[in-house]
């Protein structure tokens, strides 16, 4: 065997090993991504069930998940950020939260009236901007909030 043949065999073996390692890494990455998507879907399903309870308690106009769960870049310690827009909410923040059903673990609720939503959009409030840009609307949508109900 000539030296060039030995070198070619060595290079071919190294190339196959790199290709196999890359394939294994791709497969591992695909598994991680699939688990993350499943976890995100689980969180959205749990939050959607909570939104249904909210709709039985207050005059719900819209509900949107915003933040890291909506974007898909959440981590183990992330909360599910939920904006609830409902008619006739109490003025005080604590009274608003008391008017809503008990929240599931990890769900952090912000509750606004439709008028507050429109004002937040007009002044580019970060929550409203993120809800419009990346939000996962679980009930209603931004179009329903533009005008008062008929």
C-alpha positions as a Markdown table, in Angstrom:
| # | Residue | x | y | z |
|---|---|---|---|---|
| 1 | Unk | 0.0 | 0.0 | 0.0 |
| 2 | Unk | 1.3 | 3.4 | -0.9 |
| 3 | Unk | 1.5 | 6.2 | 1.5 |
| 4 | Unk | -1.1 | 8.2 | -0.4 |
| 5 | Unk | -3.6 | 5.3 | -0.1 |
| 6 | Unk | -3.0 | 5.1 | 3.7 |
| 7 | Unk | -3.5 | 8.8 | 4.0 |
| 8 | Unk | -6.7 | 8.7 | 1.9 |
| 9 | Unk | -8.1 | 5.9 | 4.0 |
| 10 | Unk | -7.3 | 7.8 | 7.2 |
| 11 | Unk | -9.0 | 10.9 | 5.8 |
| 12 | Unk | -12.0 | 8.9 | 4.7 |
| 13 | Unk | -12.3 | 7.3 | 8.1 |
| 14 | Unk | -12.1 | 10.7 | 9.8 |
| 15 | Unk | -14.6 | 12.2 | 7.5 |
| 16 | Unk | -17.1 | 9.3 | 8.2 |
| 17 | Unk | -16.6 | 9.8 | 11.9 |
| 18 | Unk | -17.3 | 13.5 | 11.7 |
| 19 | Unk | -20.3 | 12.9 | 9.5 |
| 20 | Unk | -21.7 | 10.3 | 11.9 |
| 21 | Unk | -21.0 | 12.6 | 14.9 |
| 22 | Unk | -22.8 | 15.5 | 13.1 |
| 23 | Unk | -25.7 | 13.2 | 12.4 |
| 24 | Unk | -26.0 | 12.2 | 16.0 |
| 25 | Unk | -25.8 | 15.8 | 17.1 |
| 26 | Unk | -28.5 | 16.7 | 14.6 |
| 27 | Unk | -30.7 | 13.9 | 16.0 |
| 28 | Unk | -30.1 | 15.0 | 19.6 |
| 29 | Unk | -31.0 | 18.6 | 18.7 |
| 30 | Unk | -34.2 | 17.5 | 17.0 |
| 31 | Unk | -35.1 | 15.6 | 20.1 |
| 32 | Unk | -34.5 | 18.7 | 22.3 |
| 33 | Unk | -36.6 | 20.9 | 19.9 |
| 34 | Unk | -39.4 | 18.3 | 19.9 |
| 35 | Unk | -39.4 | 18.3 | 23.8 |
| 36 | Unk | -39.4 | 22.1 | 23.9 |
| 37 | Unk | -42.3 | 22.3 | 21.4 |
| 38 | Unk | -44.3 | 19.7 | 23.4 |
| 39 | Unk | -43.6 | 21.6 | 26.7 |
| 40 | Unk | -44.7 | 24.9 | 25.1 |
| 41 | Unk | -47.9 | 23.2 | 23.8 |
| 42 | Unk | -48.6 | 21.8 | 27.3 |
| 43 | Unk | -48.2 | 25.2 | 28.9 |
| 44 | Unk | -50.5 | 26.8 | 26.3 |
| 45 | Unk | -53.1 | 24.0 | 26.8 |
| 46 | Unk | -53.1 | 24.5 | 30.6 |
| 47 | Unk | -53.3 | 28.3 | 30.1 |
| 48 | Unk | -56.2 | 27.9 | 27.6 |
| 49 | Unk | -58.1 | 25.9 | 30.2 |
| 50 | Unk | -57.6 | 28.7 | 32.7 |
| 51 | Unk | -58.8 | 31.2 | 30.2 |
| 52 | Unk | -62.0 | 29.2 | 29.8 |
| 53 | Unk | -62.5 | 29.5 | 33.6 |
| 54 | Unk | -61.8 | 33.3 | 33.3 |
| 55 | Unk | -64.5 | 33.5 | 30.7 |
| 56 | Unk | -67.0 | 32.0 | 33.1 |
| 57 | Unk | -66.1 | 34.6 | 35.7 |
| 58 | Unk | -65.7 | 37.9 | 33.9 |
| 59 | Unk | -66.9 | 39.4 | 30.6 |
| 60 | Unk | -63.8 | 38.3 | 28.7 |
| 61 | Unk | -62.9 | 40.1 | 25.5 |
| 62 | Unk | -59.5 | 38.6 | 24.8 |
| 63 | Unk | -56.6 | 36.6 | 26.3 |
| 64 | Unk | -53.1 | 36.4 | 25.0 |
| 65 | Unk | -49.9 | 34.7 | 26.1 |
| 66 | Unk | -47.0 | 37.0 | 25.6 |
| 67 | Unk | -43.3 | 36.8 | 26.6 |
| 68 | Unk | -40.9 | 33.9 | 26.5 |
| 69 | Unk | -43.5 | 31.1 | 26.2 |
| 70 | Unk | -45.2 | 32.9 | 23.3 |
| 71 | Unk | -41.9 | 33.4 | 21.6 |
| 72 | Unk | -40.7 | 29.8 | 22.4 |
| 73 | Unk | -37.5 | 30.9 | 24.2 |
| 74 | Unk | -38.7 | 30.0 | 27.7 |
| 75 | Unk | -36.7 | 28.1 | 30.3 |
| 76 | Unk | -37.5 | 25.9 | 33.2 |
| 77 | Unk | -38.1 | 28.9 | 35.5 |
| 78 | Unk | -40.2 | 31.0 | 33.1 |
| 79 | Unk | -43.7 | 32.1 | 34.0 |
| 80 | Unk | -46.5 | 32.0 | 31.5 |
| 81 | Unk | -47.3 | 35.7 | 31.0 |
| 82 | Unk | -51.0 | 36.1 | 30.3 |
| 83 | Unk | -52.8 | 39.3 | 29.4 |
| 84 | Unk | -56.6 | 39.1 | 30.1 |
| 85 | Unk | -58.8 | 41.9 | 28.6 |
| 86 | Unk | -62.2 | 42.0 | 30.1 |
| 87 | Unk | -65.1 | 44.4 | 30.6 |
| 88 | Unk | -66.0 | 45.9 | 33.9 |
| 89 | Unk | -62.9 | 45.0 | 35.9 |
| 90 | Unk | -62.4 | 46.5 | 39.3 |
| 91 | Unk | -60.2 | 49.6 | 39.4 |
| 92 | Unk | -57.7 | 48.3 | 42.0 |
| 93 | Unk | -55.1 | 45.7 | 40.7 |
| 94 | Unk | -55.6 | 43.4 | 43.7 |
| 95 | Unk | -59.3 | 43.5 | 43.3 |
| 96 | Unk | -58.9 | 42.6 | 39.7 |
| 97 | Unk | -56.8 | 39.6 | 40.5 |
| 98 | Unk | -59.3 | 38.5 | 43.2 |
| 99 | Unk | -62.1 | 38.7 | 40.6 |
| 100 | Unk | -60.3 | 36.1 | 38.5 |
| 101 | Unk | -60.2 | 32.4 | 39.2 |
| 102 | Unk | -57.2 | 31.0 | 41.1 |
| 103 | Unk | -54.2 | 30.9 | 38.8 |
| 104 | Unk | -52.4 | 27.7 | 37.9 |
| 105 | Unk | -48.7 | 27.5 | 38.9 |
| 106 | Unk | -46.4 | 29.5 | 36.7 |
| 107 | Unk | -49.2 | 31.6 | 35.2 |
| 108 | Unk | -48.7 | 35.4 | 35.8 |
| 109 | Unk | -51.8 | 37.4 | 34.9 |
| 110 | Unk | -52.1 | 41.1 | 33.9 |
| 111 | Unk | -55.8 | 42.2 | 33.6 |
| 112 | Unk | -56.8 | 45.2 | 31.5 |
| 113 | Unk | -60.1 | 46.6 | 30.3 |
| 114 | Unk | -60.5 | 47.1 | 26.6 |
| 115 | Unk | -60.0 | 50.9 | 27.1 |
| 116 | Unk | -56.8 | 50.2 | 28.9 |
| 117 | Unk | -55.7 | 47.9 | 26.0 |
| 118 | Unk | -56.3 | 50.6 | 23.4 |
| 119 | Unk | -54.4 | 53.2 | 25.5 |
| 120 | Unk | -51.5 | 50.7 | 26.0 |
| 121 | Unk | -51.4 | 50.1 | 22.3 |
| 122 | Unk | -51.5 | 53.9 | 21.6 |
| 123 | Unk | -48.5 | 54.6 | 23.9 |
| 124 | Unk | -46.6 | 51.4 | 22.8 |
| 125 | Unk | -46.7 | 49.8 | 26.2 |
| 126 | Unk | -44.2 | 46.9 | 26.1 |
| 127 | Unk | -46.8 | 44.3 | 27.1 |
| 128 | Unk | -49.1 | 45.4 | 24.3 |
| 129 | Unk | -46.3 | 45.6 | 21.8 |
| 130 | Unk | -45.1 | 42.1 | 22.6 |
| 131 | Unk | -48.7 | 40.7 | 22.6 |
| 132 | Unk | -49.2 | 42.2 | 19.1 |
| 133 | Unk | -45.9 | 41.0 | 17.8 |
| 134 | Unk | -45.4 | 37.5 | 19.3 |
| 135 | Unk | -48.6 | 36.8 | 21.2 |
| 136 | Unk | -50.4 | 33.5 | 21.2 |
| 137 | Unk | -54.1 | 34.6 | 21.3 |
| 138 | Unk | -56.1 | 32.1 | 23.3 |
| 139 | Unk | -59.3 | 34.0 | 23.1 |
| 140 | Unk | -60.4 | 36.9 | 20.9 |
| 141 | Unk | -57.7 | 38.9 | 19.2 |
| 142 | Unk | -56.3 | 42.4 | 18.7 |
| 143 | Unk | -59.0 | 43.2 | 16.1 |
| 144 | Unk | -61.8 | 42.6 | 18.6 |
| 145 | Unk | -60.3 | 45.1 | 20.9 |
| 146 | Unk | -60.1 | 48.1 | 18.5 |
| 147 | Unk | -63.7 | 49.1 | 19.0 |
| 148 | Unk | -66.1 | 48.9 | 21.9 |
| 149 | Unk | -68.6 | 46.0 | 21.8 |
| 150 | Unk | -71.8 | 46.5 | 19.8 |
